[in-house]
Amino acid sequence: MNISILGLGYVGAVSLACLARDGHHVIGVDIDRSKLDLIRQGRSPIIEAGMQELMQAVVSSGRVRVTDDPTFAVHHSDLSFVCVGTPSLPNASQDLRALERLSVQLGTALRSKTGYHVIVVRSTVLPGTVDERIGPILEAHSGKSRGRDFGLFFQPEFLREGSSIQDYDNPPLKVVGGDSDQAVALVQAVFAHLPGRFNVCPIRTAEMLKYACNAFHALKITFANEMGRLCQALNIESHQVMDLVCQDTQLNISPTYLRPGFAYGGSCLPKDLRALRHLASRRDVLVPVLEQIERSNQVHIDHAVDMVLASGLRSVGMLGLSFKSGTDDLRESPLVVVAERFIGKGLRLLIYDPEVGIARLIGTNRRYIEETIPHISSLMCEDVERLVDESQVLVVALRTEPVVRALETRTRPEQFILDLVSLPAPDRTRGTYRGVCW
């Protein structure tokens, strides 16, 4: 395939070398003459193990050309990867000036090109950038229509400095954001030989994915370092602790707890986080990430309550009360906090949770609910259908078969449904449906 790479920084240079190695004819474009001269000489503009040898090999093969002219590159390729930088401005926003200037040039090049061309943005950009800024620029300067005359996609890159060739050949994810089957097939063909499933999603999803991954990486690094500092203060081998943490692929290193949903609670997480923070404080170890987890959890609870209050409706039915479905454990359940907030705001409240029998509660569980909502027995409703019928707002924290059936058969258009558990078929409910964070 004939491919052009716009921007020969880290991602662009590695992509150019690997694509040419895989047999494609590649045109590299950059405004930096020194980068172009280096590549013409068979030398890599970036320093990394294997890149010098790879660049020399692909340039010697005759499959690599470089230029400072985007129009030449577009006219002599079928597919363009945009890899220009998007650095931070002083106010922490993205500097998109280079990307926008290039988009003007690409649009102008498309105006004079016959035939369909695909542009794939690989620069890291905030969600909405491709659709709201790059797409309109390309259409305005090309006089052509996106989707009909040219394709526009976003493809996040997952190349780590120091191991980029290895990461290119063994990508953790193969993702492209776009909606044209013709263009998707073209992009997919380029990476078909690499391992892993090829995922196609909306452009904004692909844009956000890159940020979710990088934020998660930053969180993991910071968490491990906080645990390391605390272990150090306690004379514990931190690497051994974290090695054992990583051996748990059922809960720790797994999809578990990584799906958007409602707040955490129960008898373990809240008290253990508090104890760990207290221990760090006693040892004068600063742990900002650990200290903010509880605050973030509270913000999530506030968000759910605010969504209900914003509806202006006064009658609320809560489907679920325990901190985890299928149990009667009410200790530090975020749903108990939500119920308490609704009562404090003067809302009429009914609660359905077949696992929570007030008369059966004993010990700490009973004391907790008596201290938090002492008159809870008067709020409990044993009939889920009655609760659905008598409530204007439904806060759904259970997805059992009786609950799902009642929601699908008895909800009404004027009701507001707040989903905390990701119902299996929310489109079958009537009323205004909202997920707590989706």
C-alpha positions as CSV (number, residue, x, y, z in Angstrom):
1,M,0.0,0.0,0.0
2,N,1.1,3.6,-0.5
3,I,1.0,5.4,2.8
4,S,2.0,8.8,4.0
5,I,3.1,9.8,7.6
6,L,2.5,13.4,8.5
7,G,4.9,14.3,11.4
8,L,8.1,12.4,12.0
9,G,8.4,12.6,15.8
10,Y,8.5,9.5,18.0
11,V,5.2,7.9,16.8
12,G,5.7,9.1,13.2
13,A,9.3,7.9,12.8
14,V,8.6,4.5,14.3
15,S,5.4,4.0,12.2
16,L,7.3,5.0,9.0
17,A,10.1,2.4,9.7
18,C,7.7,-0.4,10.7
19,L,5.3,0.1,7.9
20,A,8.1,0.2,5.3
21,R,9.6,-2.9,6.9
22,D,6.2,-4.7,6.4
23,G,6.4,-4.0,2.7
24,H,4.4,-0.7,2.3
25,H,5.8,2.3,0.3
26,V,5.9,5.2,2.8
27,I,6.2,8.9,2.4
28,G,7.3,10.8,5.5
29,V,6.4,14.5,5.9
30,D,7.9,17.0,8.3
31,I,8.7,20.7,8.4
32,D,12.0,19.9,10.2
33,R,14.7,19.7,7.4
34,S,17.2,18.0,9.8
35,K,14.8,15.1,10.3
36,L,14.3,14.7,6.6
37,D,18.0,14.8,6.0
38,L,18.7,12.1,8.6
39,I,16.1,9.8,7.1
40,R,17.5,10.3,3.6
41,Q,20.8,9.2,5.0
42,G,19.2,6.1,6.5
43,R,19.5,7.4,10.0
44,S,16.7,7.6,12.6
45,P,15.7,10.9,14.0
46,I,15.0,9.2,17.4
47,I,17.4,7.2,19.6
48,E,16.1,3.8,20.5
49,A,17.4,0.3,20.4
50,G,16.8,-1.2,16.9
51,M,15.7,2.0,15.2
52,Q,19.0,2.9,13.6
53,E,19.3,-0.5,12.0
54,L,15.7,-0.6,11.0
55,M,15.7,2.8,9.4
56,Q,18.9,2.1,7.5
57,A,17.3,-1.1,6.2
58,V,14.0,0.4,5.0
59,V,15.6,3.4,3.4
60,S,18.0,1.1,1.5
61,S,15.0,-0.9,0.3
62,G,13.8,2.1,-1.6
63,R,10.4,2.0,0.0
64,V,10.8,5.2,1.9
65,R,10.7,8.8,0.7
66,V,10.6,12.0,2.7
67,T,9.3,15.5,1.8
68,D,8.1,18.7,3.4
69,D,5.2,18.9,1.0
70,P,1.9,17.5,2.3
71,T,0.2,17.8,-1.1
72,F,2.8,15.6,-2.7
73,A,2.4,13.0,0.0
74,V,-1.4,13.0,-0.3
75,H,-1.4,12.8,-4.1
76,H,1.0,9.8,-4.0
77,S,-0.6,7.8,-1.2
78,D,-4.0,6.2,-0.4
79,L,-3.8,6.5,3.3
80,S,-2.3,9.2,5.6
81,F,-1.4,8.9,9.2
82,V,-1.3,12.2,11.1
83,C,1.3,12.1,13.9
84,V,2.0,15.7,14.8
85,G,2.5,16.8,18.4
86,T,-0.3,18.2,20.6
87,P,1.7,19.7,23.5
88,S,0.3,21.5,26.5
89,L,-0.3,25.2,26.6
90,P,0.4,27.2,29.8
91,N,-3.2,26.8,31.0
92,A,-3.0,23.0,30.5
93,S,-5.2,22.9,27.4
94,Q,-3.9,21.3,24.2
95,D,-2.0,23.2,21.6
96,L,-3.7,22.2,18.4
97,R,-2.1,24.9,16.2
98,A,0.2,22.5,14.4
99,L,-2.6,20.0,13.8
100,E,-4.9,22.6,12.6
101,R,-2.3,24.1,10.2
102,L,-1.7,20.6,8.8
103,S,-5.4,20.1,8.5
104,V,-5.6,23.2,6.3
105,Q,-2.8,21.8,4.1
106,L,-4.4,18.4,3.9
107,G,-7.7,19.9,2.9
108,T,-6.1,21.9,0.1
109,A,-4.3,18.7,-1.1
110,L,-7.6,16.8,-1.1
111,R,-9.2,19.5,-3.3
112,S,-6.9,18.8,-6.1
113,K,-6.7,15.0,-5.7
114,T,-8.9,12.6,-7.6
115,G,-10.0,9.5,-5.9
116,Y,-10.9,8.5,-2.4
117,H,-8.3,9.2,0.4
118,V,-8.3,8.1,4.0
119,I,-6.8,10.3,6.8
120,V,-6.2,8.6,10.2
121,V,-5.3,10.9,13.1
122,R,-2.9,9.3,15.5
123,S,-2.0,12.5,17.4
124,T,-3.4,12.3,21.0
125,V,-6.4,14.7,21.0
126,L,-9.3,15.3,23.4
127,P,-12.7,13.7,22.5
128,G,-14.6,15.8,19.9
129,T,-11.4,17.2,18.3
130,V,-11.6,15.1,15.1
131,D,-15.3,15.6,14.6
132,E,-15.6,19.2,15.6
133,R,-12.3,20.8,14.6
134,I,-10.3,18.6,12.1
135,G,-13.3,17.4,10.0
136,P,-14.8,20.9,9.4
137,I,-11.3,22.2,8.4
138,L,-10.8,19.4,5.9
139,E,-14.2,19.9,4.4
140,A,-13.9,23.7,4.2
141,H,-10.5,23.6,2.4
142,S,-11.1,20.6,0.2
143,G,-14.6,21.5,-0.9
144,K,-15.4,17.8,-0.4
145,S,-17.6,15.8,1.9
146,R,-16.3,13.6,4.6
147,G,-17.5,10.0,4.3
148,R,-18.3,10.4,0.6
149,D,-15.1,11.9,-0.9
150,F,-12.6,11.1,1.9
151,G,-12.4,9.1,5.1
152,L,-11.5,10.5,8.5
153,F,-10.6,8.3,11.4
154,F,-8.8,8.3,14.8
155,Q,-6.5,5.6,15.8
156,P,-4.8,5.8,19.3
157,E,-1.2,4.7,19.5
158,F,0.2,2.6,22.4
159,L,3.9,2.9,21.8
160,R,6.2,3.3,24.8
161,E,9.5,5.1,24.4
162,G,12.2,2.6,24.7
163,S,10.2,-0.3,23.4
164,S,8.3,1.2,20.5
165,I,9.2,-1.4,17.9
166,Q,8.2,-4.2,20.2
167,D,5.0,-2.4,21.1
168,Y,4.2,-1.8,17.4
169,D,4.6,-5.5,16.7
170,N,2.7,-6.6,19.8
171,P,0.0,-4.0,20.4
172,P,-2.0,-4.2,23.6
173,L,-5.0,-3.0,21.5
174,K,-5.8,-2.6,17.9
175,V,-8.5,0.1,17.7
176,V,-9.8,2.5,15.1
177,G,-12.6,5.0,15.5
178,G,-14.7,5.7,12.5
179,D,-17.9,4.7,10.7
180,S,-17.0,4.0,7.0
181,D,-16.7,0.4,6.1
182,Q,-14.6,1.2,3.0
183,A,-12.0,3.1,5.0
184,V,-12.1,0.7,8.0
185,A,-11.2,-2.1,5.6
186,L,-8.2,-0.1,4.3
187,V,-6.9,0.7,7.8
188,Q,-7.5,-2.9,9.0
189,A,-5.5,-4.3,6.1
190,V,-2.4,-2.4,7.3
191,F,-2.5,-4.0,10.7
192,A,-4.1,-7.3,9.9
193,H,-0.8,-9.3,10.4
194,L,-0.4,-8.0,14.0
195,P,-1.7,-10.1,16.8
196,G,-5.0,-9.3,18.6
197,R,-8.6,-8.4,17.7
198,F,-9.2,-5.4,15.5
199,N,-11.8,-3.2,17.3
200,V,-13.9,-0.6,15.5
201,C,-15.7,2.0,17.6
202,P,-17.0,5.6,17.4
203,I,-14.3,8.3,17.0
204,R,-15.0,9.9,20.4
205,T,-14.7,6.5,22.1
206,A,-11.3,6.0,20.5
207,E,-10.1,9.5,21.4
208,M,-11.2,9.0,25.1
209,L,-9.6,5.5,25.2
210,K,-6.2,7.0,24.9
211,Y,-6.8,9.3,27.9
212,A,-8.4,6.6,29.9
213,C,-5.3,4.4,29.4
214,N,-2.8,7.1,30.2
215,A,-4.7,8.2,33.3
216,F,-4.9,4.6,34.5
217,H,-1.1,4.2,33.9
218,A,-0.4,7.3,35.9
219,L,-2.7,6.2,38.6
220,K,-1.0,2.7,38.8
221,I,2.4,4.3,39.0
222,T,1.4,6.7,41.7
223,F,-0.5,4.1,43.7
224,A,2.5,1.7,43.6
225,N,4.8,4.5,44.7
226,E,2.5,5.5,47.6
227,M,2.4,1.9,48.7
228,G,6.2,1.7,48.3
229,R,6.7,4.7,50.5
230,L,4.4,3.3,53.2
231,C,6.1,-0.1,53.1
232,Q,9.5,1.7,53.3
233,A,8.4,3.5,56.5
234,L,7.2,0.1,58.0
235,N,10.4,-1.7,56.9
236,I,8.4,-4.0,54.6
237,E,9.7,-5.2,51.2
238,S,7.5,-3.1,48.8
239,H,8.4,-5.1,45.7
240,Q,7.3,-8.3,47.3
241,V,4.0,-6.8,48.4
242,M,3.2,-5.5,44.9
243,D,4.5,-8.6,43.2
244,L,1.9,-10.6,45.2
245,V,-0.8,-7.9,44.4
246,C,-0.1,-8.5,40.7
247,Q,-0.5,-12.3,41.0
248,D,-4.2,-11.8,41.7
249,T,-5.6,-11.8,38.2
250,Q,-9.1,-12.5,39.5
251,L,-9.6,-9.2,41.2
252,N,-6.5,-7.0,41.1
253,I,-5.2,-7.3,37.5
254,S,-8.5,-8.0,35.8
255,P,-11.6,-6.3,34.4
256,T,-13.2,-6.6,37.9
257,Y,-14.1,-3.2,39.4
258,L,-13.2,-1.5,36.1
259,R,-16.7,-1.0,34.7
260,P,-18.5,2.3,35.4
261,G,-21.1,1.8,38.1
262,F,-22.0,3.0,41.5
263,A,-19.9,3.9,44.6
264,Y,-18.1,1.3,46.7
265,G,-19.2,0.5,50.2
266,G,-19.5,-2.4,52.6
267,S,-17.6,-3.6,55.7
268,C,-14.1,-3.9,54.1
269,L,-13.1,-1.2,51.6
270,P,-14.1,1.9,53.6
271,K,-12.6,0.9,57.0
272,D,-9.4,-0.5,55.4
273,L,-8.8,2.6,53.4
274,R,-9.3,4.7,56.6
275,A,-6.9,2.5,58.5
276,L,-4.3,2.7,55.8
277,R,-4.5,6.5,55.7
278,H,-4.3,6.7,59.5
279,L,-1.2,4.4,59.5
280,A,0.4,6.6,56.8
281,S,-0.4,9.7,58.9
282,R,1.2,8.2,62.0
283,R,4.3,7.5,60.0
284,D,4.4,10.9,58.3
285,V,4.0,9.4,54.9
286,L,2.1,11.5,52.4
287,V,-0.4,9.5,50.3
288,P,-2.5,12.0,48.3
289,V,-4.0,9.3,46.0
290,L,-5.2,7.1,48.9
291,E,-6.4,10.2,50.7
292,Q,-8.7,11.3,47.8
293,I,-10.3,7.9,47.1
294,E,-13.0,8.4,49.7
295,R,-13.6,11.9,48.5
296,S,-14.0,10.8,45.0
297,N,-16.4,8.0,46.1
298,Q,-18.5,10.6,48.0
299,V,-18.6,12.8,44.9
300,H,-20.1,9.9,43.0
301,I,-22.8,9.5,45.6
302,D,-23.5,13.2,45.5
303,H,-23.8,13.0,41.7
304,A,-26.5,10.3,41.9
305,V,-28.5,12.2,44.5
306,D,-28.2,15.5,42.4
307,M,-29.5,13.7,39.3
308,V,-32.7,12.7,41.2
309,L,-33.1,16.1,42.8
310,A,-32.7,17.8,39.4
311,S,-35.7,15.9,38.1
312,G,-38.0,17.9,40.4
313,L,-40.0,14.8,41.2
314,R,-40.8,14.1,44.8
315,S,-41.7,10.4,45.0
316,V,-38.7,8.0,44.9
317,G,-38.6,4.2,44.8
318,M,-35.2,2.6,45.5
319,L,-34.7,-0.9,44.1
320,G,-31.9,-2.2,46.3
321,L,-30.4,-1.1,49.7
322,S,-27.5,-3.4,50.6
323,F,-24.0,-2.5,49.5
324,K,-23.9,-5.6,47.2
325,S,-26.8,-7.3,45.5
326,G,-27.7,-10.7,46.9
327,T,-26.7,-9.9,50.5
328,D,-28.3,-8.2,53.4
329,D,-25.2,-6.3,54.4
330,L,-26.1,-2.6,55.0
331,R,-22.8,-1.6,56.7
332,E,-21.6,1.6,54.9
333,S,-23.8,0.9,52.0
334,P,-23.8,3.9,49.7
335,L,-27.4,3.2,49.0
336,V,-28.2,3.8,52.7
337,V,-26.5,7.1,52.4
338,V,-28.6,7.9,49.3
339,A,-31.8,7.0,51.2
340,E,-30.8,9.1,54.1
341,R,-30.2,12.1,51.8
342,F,-33.6,11.6,50.1
343,I,-35.3,11.6,53.5
344,G,-33.4,14.7,54.5
345,K,-34.6,16.5,51.4
346,G,-38.2,15.7,52.2
347,L,-38.8,13.2,49.4
348,R,-41.3,10.4,49.8
349,L,-39.3,7.2,49.8
350,L,-40.1,3.5,49.2
351,I,-37.4,0.8,49.3
352,Y,-37.5,-2.7,47.8
353,D,-34.8,-5.2,48.6
354,P,-35.9,-8.8,49.2
355,E,-32.6,-9.7,50.9
356,V,-33.0,-7.1,53.6
357,G,-35.5,-8.2,56.2
358,I,-35.4,-5.6,59.1
359,A,-36.7,-8.2,61.6
360,R,-33.8,-10.6,60.6
361,L,-31.0,-8.0,60.9
362,I,-28.7,-8.7,63.9
363,G,-25.5,-7.5,65.4
364,T,-23.4,-4.7,63.8
365,N,-25.6,-4.7,60.7
366,R,-28.7,-3.9,62.8
367,R,-27.0,-1.3,64.9
368,Y,-25.7,0.4,61.8
369,I,-29.2,0.8,60.2
370,E,-30.8,1.8,63.5
371,E,-28.3,4.6,63.8
372,T,-28.6,5.7,60.2
373,I,-32.3,5.3,59.3
374,P,-34.0,4.2,62.5
375,H,-37.5,4.2,60.9
376,I,-36.4,2.2,57.8
377,S,-39.0,-0.6,58.4
378,S,-41.8,1.9,57.5
379,L,-40.0,2.6,54.1
380,M,-39.6,-1.0,53.1
381,C,-41.9,-2.4,50.3
382,E,-42.1,-6.1,49.7
383,D,-43.9,-5.7,46.4
384,V,-41.7,-4.5,43.6
385,E,-44.6,-3.9,41.2
386,R,-46.3,-1.7,43.8
387,L,-43.1,0.3,44.3
388,V,-42.8,0.8,40.5
389,D,-46.4,1.9,40.3
390,E,-46.3,4.3,43.2
391,S,-42.9,6.1,42.4
392,Q,-42.1,9.0,40.1
393,V,-38.4,8.2,40.3
394,L,-36.9,4.8,40.2
395,V,-33.3,4.4,41.5
396,V,-32.3,0.9,40.2
397,A,-29.5,-0.9,42.2
398,L,-30.8,-4.4,41.5
399,R,-30.9,-6.3,38.2
400,T,-32.6,-9.4,39.4
401,E,-35.2,-11.0,37.2
402,P,-38.3,-9.7,39.1
403,V,-36.8,-6.2,39.1
404,V,-36.0,-6.2,35.4
405,R,-39.5,-7.7,34.6
406,A,-41.3,-5.0,36.6
407,L,-39.2,-2.2,34.9
408,E,-39.9,-3.5,31.5
409,T,-43.7,-4.1,32.0
410,R,-44.8,-1.4,34.4
411,T,-42.7,1.8,33.9
412,R,-44.4,4.9,32.5
413,P,-43.3,7.7,30.2
414,E,-43.5,10.3,32.9
415,Q,-41.1,8.4,35.3
416,F,-37.4,9.1,35.7
417,I,-35.2,6.0,35.9
418,L,-31.7,6.2,37.3
419,D,-29.7,3.1,36.6
420,L,-26.8,2.3,39.0
421,V,-26.2,-1.3,37.8
422,S,-26.3,-1.2,33.9
423,L,-29.6,-2.8,33.1
424,P,-29.5,-5.5,30.5
425,A,-32.0,-3.8,28.1
426,P,-32.7,-0.2,29.2
427,D,-34.4,0.5,25.9
428,R,-37.3,-1.8,27.0
429,T,-38.2,0.6,29.9
430,R,-40.5,3.6,29.4
431,G,-39.7,6.9,31.0
432,T,-36.6,9.1,31.0
433,Y,-33.6,6.7,31.4
434,R,-30.2,7.8,32.7
435,G,-27.2,5.8,33.7
436,V,-25.4,7.2,36.8
437,C,-22.2,7.7,34.8
438,W,-23.1,6.5,31.2
